[in-house]
C-alpha cells in the first residue's frame, strides 16, 4: 500500500483547517491525514459541513499507518508534540503568536515523518508570516523553515499548474535585495536545481528558459547589463554541464512562450524567473485555484496551495479548497517519480 500524505494544518486562525476539511469532505485527498490540532479541525469540519447532510468525522490517529484502517470521508488527525493548548478558542481571522507556534510545530513534525520514511510527501496549508514571526521563529516562511528542518542544501520555490512552471532565483526578500541576489552563481544554482528536480519527476531533458532581469532582457546593455555580465554567462555554464538552458529572454514574453495549452504547445518546460513577483504573477493570473507551490531541493516532496491564510474568509466556510486539492494531486505525482 502506498504511503499516506501528511497535510499540515497551517495557521489555526486562517482558512487552512477549513480547506483541509472541505477537501476531505469531498473525498479529494485519499490516503492523507492532517498534522494539527483536533479541536481546530473539528471546528473547521463543523464550519464547512452543510446542516442538511452528514458532517465530517474527525479521527485521532497515533501514526501515519493508521490511516489505512479508517473509512473514506473521514479526516484523520495526528497531533504533533509541543502543540499549544487552547488553539480552537483562538478568534478566527487574527494574527496570533500561539497560532504561529502551532504552525511551526506541525511543520517540524511533518518533516520528521518524511525523513523517517513514514509519509510519501508533505502538503502544507497556508501559514501567516506575521504569526510565525510573533512566535519567535527566525524564518520568513515555509520554504526557509523546511530547508532548515530538513538540513537541506540550496532550495528553490517553484509555482506550477498544468500550463506553466516557474522557478525563482530569490523568494521572500525586498525587490532591492532580490536584484542584488541575481548573480552568476545564484542563477546557475537555480538552473541546476530545476534540472535535477525535473529529471526526478520524469523529464529526461527539460527545456529551461531563463527570464531577463531588465525590460527587454537589457536590450544589449541599454537598459541594464545584468543579462550580459551575469545571466547569459550562467546560461552558458549550465549548457556546458548538459542542461538545456536558453536565454535570457525578455520577461514580458517568455512566460507566454512557455505556456502549454491544448492548442499551443509550450516552447519550454520551465521558466527560471529572477525574483518573486516576476515568476508568480503569470502563474497566479492563470488561476490561484490551480496553482501549486513546490519546494525544489528538499530530500522529500513538499507542495502547498499558492494562496495565503485569507483571514477575511476564515470562518465563513466559503474558502475554495481547489488549490489544496491540486497540491495533493501534484504531491502524489512527484512522489511517484
C-alpha positions in Angstrom: 0.0 0.0 0.0 1.3 3.5 -0.8 2.4 5.8 1.9 0.0 8.5 3.2 0.3 12.2 2.6 1.0 14.5 5.6 -1.0 17.7 5.4 0.0 20.4 7.9 -2.8 22.4 9.4 -1.4 25.8 8.7 -2.4 28.9 10.7 -5.2 27.9 13.1 -6.8 31.3 12.6 -6.8 31.2 8.8 -8.5 29.1 6.2 -6.1 26.2 6.2 -8.1 24.0 8.5 -11.3 24.8 6.5 -9.8 23.9 3.1 -8.4 20.7 4.6 -11.9 19.8 6.0 -13.6 20.7 2.7 -11.1 18.6 0.7 -11.7 15.6 2.9 -15.4 16.2 2.9 -15.3 15.8 -0.9 -13.1 12.7 -0.7 -10.4 14.6 -2.6 -7.4 13.7 -0.6 -7.5 9.9 -0.3 -4.7 8.4 1.8 -4.0 11.7 3.5 -4.1 12.9 7.1 -3.8 16.3 8.9 -1.0 17.1 11.2 -2.6 19.5 13.6 -5.0 20.2 16.5 -8.1 18.0 16.8 -10.2 20.8 18.2 -9.2 23.2 15.4 -10.0 20.7 12.7 -13.3 19.7 14.3 -14.3 23.4 14.4 -13.3 23.6 10.7 -15.3 20.5 9.9 -18.4 22.0 11.5 -17.9 25.2 9.5 -17.8 23.5 6.1 -20.4 20.8 6.7 -23.8 21.7 5.4 -26.6 21.5 8.0 -28.7 19.2 5.8 -26.2 16.4 5.4 -23.9 14.2 7.5 -20.8 16.1 8.7 -17.2 15.1 8.5 -16.0 12.8 11.2 -12.6 13.7 12.7 -10.5 10.8 13.9 -7.4 11.0 16.1 -4.5 8.8 14.9 -1.2 8.0 16.6 0.9 7.2 13.5 0.6 7.7 9.7 0.0 4.0 9.0 -3.3 4.2 11.0 -4.9 6.0 8.0 -5.3 2.6 6.2 -7.8 1.3 8.7 -10.1 4.4 8.6 -13.3 4.7 6.4 -13.4 7.1 3.5 -14.6 10.7 4.0 -13.1 10.8 7.5 -10.5 13.3 8.5 -7.6 11.6 10.3 -5.6 14.0 12.6 -2.2 13.3 14.0 -1.3 15.7 16.9 2.4 16.7 16.9 4.3 17.1 20.1 4.7 20.6 21.5 1.3 21.8 20.2 -0.1 24.6 22.4 -3.4 24.2 24.2 -6.5 26.3 23.5 -6.0 26.6 19.8 -9.7 26.1 19.0 -10.6 29.0 21.2 -8.4 31.5 19.2 -10.5 34.1 17.3 -10.5 33.4 13.6 -9.0 35.9 11.1 -6.4 37.4 13.5 -2.7 37.3 13.9 -1.7 35.3 17.0 1.7 34.2 18.2 0.1 30.9 19.6 -1.1 30.1 16.1 2.5 30.7 14.8 3.9 28.3 17.4 1.4 25.7 16.4 2.0 26.1 12.7 5.8 25.7 13.2 5.2 22.6 15.4 3.1 20.9 12.7 5.7 21.6 10.0 8.6 20.3 12.1 6.7 17.1 12.9 5.7 16.5 9.2 9.4 16.9 8.2 10.4 14.3 10.9 7.8 11.9 9.4 9.0 12.5 5.9 12.6 11.9 6.9 11.6 8.7 8.7 10.0 7.4 5.5 6.5 7.3 7.1 4.8 9.6 4.5 5.0 9.9 0.8 5.1 13.7 0.8 4.2 16.8 2.7 1.4 19.2 1.7 1.3 22.4 3.7 -1.7 24.6 4.3 -1.1 28.3 4.5 0.7 30.0 7.4 0.8 33.7 8.3 4.3 35.1 8.2 3.5 37.7 11.0 2.2 35.0 13.3 5.3 33.0 12.6 7.5 36.0 13.5 5.4 36.7 16.6 6.1 33.2 17.7 9.8 34.0 17.6 10.6 31.9 14.6 13.6 33.2 12.7 12.3 32.1 9.3 10.3 34.3 7.0 8.2 31.5 5.6 7.6 27.8 4.9 10.5 27.4 2.4 13.2 28.6 4.8 11.8 26.6 7.8 11.5 23.4 5.8 15.1 23.9 4.5 16.4 24.3 8.0 14.5 21.4 9.5 15.5 19.1 6.6 19.1 20.1 6.8 18.9 20.6 3.1 21.3 22.5 0.8 20.1 25.2 -1.5 16.4 25.1 -2.3 14.2 27.0 -4.7 10.5 27.7 -4.9 8.5 26.6 -8.0 5.0 27.7 -8.7 3.2 25.4 -11.2 -0.1 24.5 -12.8 -0.9 22.3 -15.8 0.2 25.1 -18.2 3.2 26.8 -16.7 6.1 26.1 -14.3 8.3 28.9 -12.9 11.3 28.5 -10.6 12.6 31.5 -8.7 16.1 32.7 -8.1 15.1 34.5 -4.9 12.0 34.3 -2.7 10.9 36.4 0.2 13.1 39.4 0.1 12.6 43.1 -0.9 12.8 43.9 -4.5 16.1 45.8 -3.9 17.6 42.7 -2.3 16.2 40.5 -5.0 18.0 42.4 -7.6 21.2 42.2 -5.6 20.7 38.4 -5.3 21.0 38.0 -9.1 24.5 36.6 -9.7 26.1 34.1 -12.0 26.3 31.7 -9.1 22.7 32.1 -8.0 21.3 31.7 -11.5 23.4 28.7 -12.3 22.5 27.1 -9.0 18.8 27.6 -9.8 19.2 26.0 -13.2 20.9 23.0 -11.6 18.2 22.6 -9.0 15.4 23.0 -11.6 17.1 20.5 -14.0 17.6 17.8 -11.3 14.0 18.2 -10.0 12.5 17.9 -13.4 14.5 14.8 -14.1 13.2 13.3 -10.8 9.6 13.8 -11.9 10.3 12.1 -15.3 11.6 14.8 -17.7 14.9 13.4 -19.0 15.9 16.6 -20.8 13.8 19.5 -19.5 13.9 22.7 -21.6 14.5 25.6 -19.3 14.0 29.2 -20.3 15.7 32.0 -18.3 13.9 35.3 -18.0 16.0 38.5 -18.0 16.0 40.9 -15.1 15.6 44.1 -17.1 13.0 45.2 -19.6 13.6 43.5 -23.0 16.3 41.5 -21.2 18.5 44.6 -21.1 18.3 45.3 -24.8 22.0 44.6 -25.3 23.0 46.6 -22.3 20.9 49.7 -23.0 18.5 49.0 -20.0 20.9 47.3 -17.7 23.9 45.0 -18.1 23.0 42.1 -15.6 22.0 40.0 -18.6 25.4 40.4 -20.2 27.5 40.2 -17.1 25.6 37.6 -15.0 22.6 35.8 -16.5 23.9 34.9 -20.0 27.2 33.5 -18.6 25.2 31.4 -16.1 23.1 30.0 -19.0 26.3 29.2 -20.9 27.8 27.5 -17.9 24.7 25.4 -17.5 24.7 24.4 -21.1 28.3 23.2 -20.7 27.1 20.9 -17.9 24.5 19.4 -20.2 21.5 21.4 -19.0 19.2 22.6 -21.8 19.0 26.2 -20.6 18.2 29.0 -23.0 18.0 32.8 -22.7 18.0 35.3 -21.2 14.7 36.2 -22.8 12.5 39.3 -22.4 10.5 38.7 -19.2 7.3 40.2 -20.7 7.1 37.5 -23.4 8.9 34.4 -22.1 6.0 33.2 -19.9 3.6 33.3 -22.9 6.1 31.3 -24.9 6.4 28.7 -22.2 2.7 28.3 -21.5 1.4 24.9 -22.6 -2.2 24.6 -23.8 -4.1 22.0 -25.9 -3.8 24.3 -29.0 -0.4 25.8 -28.2 2.4 23.5 -27.0 4.9 25.5 -24.9 8.4 26.1 -26.2 9.8 25.4 -22.7 9.1 23.1 -19.7 10.2 25.5 -17.0 10.9 29.3 -16.8 13.6 30.5 -14.3 12.5 33.9 -13.0 14.8 36.4 -11.3 12.5 37.3 -8.4 9.3 36.5 -6.6 6.7 38.6 -8.4 8.2 38.2 -11.8 7.6 34.5 -11.7 4.5 34.2 -9.6 2.2 36.8 -11.3 2.0 34.8 -14.6 1.1 31.6 -12.8 -1.4 33.2 -10.4 -3.0 35.1 -13.3 -4.0 31.8 -14.8 -5.9 31.0 -11.6 -4.9 30.7 -8.0 -7.2 27.7 -7.6 -5.0 25.8 -10.0 -1.5 26.9 -8.8 0.7 24.7 -6.6 3.8 25.8 -4.8 6.6 23.2 -4.8 9.9 23.4 -2.9 12.8 22.1 -5.0 16.0 20.8 -3.4 14.4 19.1 -0.3 15.1 15.4 0.3 11.3 14.9 0.1 8.4 16.2 -1.9 6.6 19.3 -0.5 3.8 21.1 -2.1 1.3 23.7 -1.0 -1.6 25.9 -2.3 -0.5 29.1 -4.0 -2.6 31.4 -1.7 -2.4 32.6 1.8 -4.3 32.4 5.0 -7.2 34.7 3.7 -8.2 35.9 7.2 -11.1 37.8 5.7 -12.7 34.4 4.7 -11.8 32.4 7.8 -14.9 31.0 9.5 -17.2 31.7 6.6 -17.0 28.2 5.0 -16.5 29.8 1.6 -12.8 29.2 1.2 -12.1 27.2 -2.0 -10.0 24.0 -1.5 -9.2 23.6 -5.2 -5.6 24.7 -4.8 -5.0 22.4 -1.8 -6.5 19.5 -3.8 -4.2 20.3 -6.7 -1.3 20.4 -4.3 -2.2 17.0 -3.0 -2.5 15.6 -6.5 0.8 17.1 -7.6 2.5 15.7 -4.4 1.3 12.3 -5.4 2.6 12.6 -8.9 6.0 14.0 -7.9 6.5 11.4 -5.1 5.7 8.6 -7.6 8.6 9.9 -9.8 
